Amino acid sequence: MSKSNNFEQISIKPGFMKHNGGLLFRNISETEYEFKSIINENHLNAAKITHGGYLAAIIDAGAGTSAHRSANNAPCVTISLDLKFIGSSKIGNQIIGKVKILKKTNTLIFLNCELNCNNKIIASASGIWKMIKTKPSGLGPGG
């Protein structure tokens, strides 16, 4: 399933993630995926570190795209996302997300995600995505 070692921009159509700078993504294997983002000034909170809401958004988009790809591009929606904020990042930092698909059923995908910055973990997440039969809104993966 691995297409390339290069990241591709997945936020190409108007939507929340494109508005916030987009997200780069790549397939590693059928069960492993990576995504990344560079922290800009608009991603910071009042303490001048990356806003937790932005970290949650890129985890949701990157892990959701991983679920989508692991489901042979079937539309997937987030059912549950449990986040733990462990460290911080600041303007100019590159954030890399690593996703591992743990289990797939006929309708559900269970996964873990870890965000790293400067070779240190800054957030971890576990989530469940549901594959749906309806057509997506046209925004594509990563919203």
C-alpha positions in Angstrom: 0.0 0.0 0.0 3.0 2.3 0.4 2.9 4.8 -2.5 5.9 6.9 -1.7 8.2 8.0 1.0 7.3 11.6 0.3 4.6 13.5 2.1 1.6 14.8 0.2 -0.6 17.8 1.0 -4.1 16.3 1.9 -5.8 19.6 2.6 -6.4 20.7 -1.0 -10.1 21.7 -0.9 -11.6 24.5 1.2 -12.2 23.4 4.8 -11.1 23.6 8.3 -7.6 22.1 7.9 -6.8 24.0 4.7 -7.8 27.2 6.5 -5.4 26.3 9.3 -2.4 25.6 7.1 -3.1 22.1 5.8 -1.6 18.8 6.7 1.1 16.7 5.0 0.5 12.9 5.0 2.2 9.7 3.8 1.5 6.0 3.9 4.2 3.8 5.6 2.4 0.5 5.4 -1.2 -0.9 5.5 -1.2 -0.2 9.2 1.2 2.7 9.7 0.9 6.3 8.5 2.6 9.6 9.2 1.5 13.3 9.0 3.3 16.5 9.7 2.7 20.3 10.1 4.9 23.3 10.8 3.7 25.5 13.7 2.8 29.1 12.6 2.0 32.1 14.8 -1.8 31.5 14.3 -1.4 28.1 16.0 -0.2 29.5 19.3 -2.1 30.2 22.5 -1.6 33.2 24.8 1.5 31.4 26.4 3.1 31.4 22.9 3.1 27.6 22.7 1.0 25.5 20.3 -2.7 25.6 21.2 -4.0 22.2 22.4 -7.0 22.7 20.1 -4.7 22.8 17.1 -2.9 19.7 18.2 -6.3 17.9 18.6 -7.3 19.1 15.2 -4.2 17.7 13.4 -4.5 14.4 15.3 -8.1 14.1 14.3 -7.3 14.9 10.7 -4.2 12.8 10.4 -5.6 9.8 12.3 -8.9 10.2 10.4 -7.0 10.1 7.0 -5.2 7.0 8.3 -8.5 5.3 9.0 -9.8 6.4 5.6 -6.8 5.0 3.8 -6.8 1.8 5.8 -10.5 1.3 4.9 -9.7 1.4 1.1 -10.7 5.1 1.0 -14.2 4.5 2.5 -15.5 7.6 4.3 -14.8 7.4 8.0 -16.1 9.5 10.9 -14.6 10.0 14.4 -16.5 8.2 17.1 -14.1 8.5 20.0 -10.8 10.4 20.4 -8.9 10.3 23.7 -6.0 12.8 23.9 -3.2 13.2 26.3 -1.0 16.4 26.1 2.5 15.5 27.3 4.8 18.3 26.1 4.8 21.5 24.1 5.9 23.0 20.9 6.4 26.5 19.6 6.5 28.6 16.4 8.6 27.1 13.7 8.6 23.6 15.1 7.8 20.7 12.9 5.2 18.3 14.4 5.2 14.7 13.2 2.3 12.4 13.9 2.6 8.6 13.8 -0.5 6.5 13.4 -0.8 2.7 14.0 -4.0 0.9 13.0 -4.6 -1.6 15.8 -7.7 -3.4 14.6 -10.3 -3.2 11.8 -13.8 -4.8 11.9 -16.5 -4.6 9.2 -17.5 -1.1 10.4 -14.9 0.2 12.9 -11.2 1.1 13.0 -9.2 1.3 16.2 -5.9 3.2 16.2 -3.2 4.9 18.3 -1.5 8.1 17.4 1.6 9.9 18.8 2.8 13.4 18.1 6.5 14.2 18.2 8.4 17.5 18.1 12.2 17.7 18.2 12.3 13.9 18.9 10.1 14.2 22.0 6.6 13.0 22.4 4.2 15.9 22.9 0.8 14.2 22.7 -0.7 10.7 22.4 -4.2 9.6 21.4 -6.3 6.6 20.8 -9.5 6.6 18.8 -12.2 4.8 17.0 -13.5 5.6 13.5 -16.6 4.3 11.9 -16.7 3.5 8.2 -19.9 5.0 6.7 -21.7 4.1 3.5 -22.9 7.6 2.5 -20.8 9.8 0.2 -18.5 12.3 1.9 -19.1 16.1 1.6 -16.5 16.4 -1.1 -13.9 17.9 1.2 -11.7 14.8 1.0 -9.5 13.3 3.7 -8.2 15.5 6.4 -11.2 18.0 6.2 
